[in-house]
């Protein structure tokens, strides 16, 4: 597991992924994302071995192996590659938060009689912190843009004012309905206001001019909302940028409440 993390830290692109292939206590091959351009880390490592060497091996990967993202995909997914290769076990660092992949690679391995286990909690935490460009996927600060999954009961986020200023407002994305082009943004009761008519954050000079506070806003692409719970000293502007089957892209900006 530690050797896989060492490989993972060699990556100069996100998400970082490191892989080690071992058998009978011996390391047979390693690989990391970016080692070979546009080739996933699992494939990089397995290409270094013969079919006989791979048979019965254990693969340690810091990120859940990917699955096919669309029907008729030309390149075999990493999960399918591992199944077809004859490995005996896959040890995973963290599940991929990409809503299209989340738990699907794990499930596919199990359904095909591959033994699956996970890194220990301490190492999982280390992997989580270093795998994704934004570190903790459940916390943002300042201003920016991010793609996040919205699966099952939704995704909760802490919006922190800045890296040094630890004031926090909690938000949640839920009830993603891609067929209808909408997703729900919620926070504390009465904290959310739709900035009706606003096209971007620069159009908003005072968040309180917008009436009808609510505990949630049903957001469509391009819509701007304001989140300001009672008794907070700052507020968050949020715009839904794009919506996908299992994910969204949103922008945010924090402002002091003057």
C-alpha positions, 0 to 999 in steps of 0.5 A: 500500500505504501509503495502504491502511494509512493507511485501515486505521489509521482503523478503531476496530474489529477486525479493521482493514481499509483499502482503496484502489482505483487505476488508471493510478497514480491513486487513485480511492477509499478505504474502511475498516472501520467507515466505513459501519456493518456494511459491509466496507471493499472494498464501502465503496470500490467503492460510491464508483465507477461500473462503468466506473471500476472496470473494470481497476482494482487494489484494495489491501486490508490483509486478505484478502477474505472468502468466503461463510461459509454456503450461501445467504448473502444478501450477496455476499462481498468476494471475489465482489464483486471478481470481479464488479466487473471489477477486474484485480488485488488486492494483499493485506496479510495472509491472514485467520487466521480458519480459515474464510477463511484462503487461501480468498479468495486462492484464489477470486480466482486461480481467477477470473483475478484477478491477486493479489500481496502487500504487501512484507514490511516493510509486511505486518509493520506490517499484522499488528501493527495488524490484530487486536485482540491484535496477534501472533496467535501470542503471548498473555500474562497472562490472557484469552480468544481465538478462534484458527484451528486448521488444517492442522498446527495453531497454535503459541502462546507464552504470555508471563507478562506484557508486561514479564515475558518468561518463556515457555511454548510450547503448540500446538493441533492435530487439531481434530475438530469432529464429535467436539467435541475438539481437542488441546492439547500442549506439551513432553513431560510438560508437560500435565496434565488438571485432572480435575473442575475446572470453572474456574481458581478450583478449582485451588490447586496444579497438581501435585496432578493426576497423569498428566503427558503431552505432550498433552491431548484437550480437550472443551468446558469441560475445564481443563488445566495446562501446566507444562514441567520447570524453568519458574517459572510455569504456565498454566491453559487452558480450552476455551470453544467449538469450531467447524469451523475455530476454537476459543475458549479462556481462559488464566491464568498463575500463578507456581509458588510 
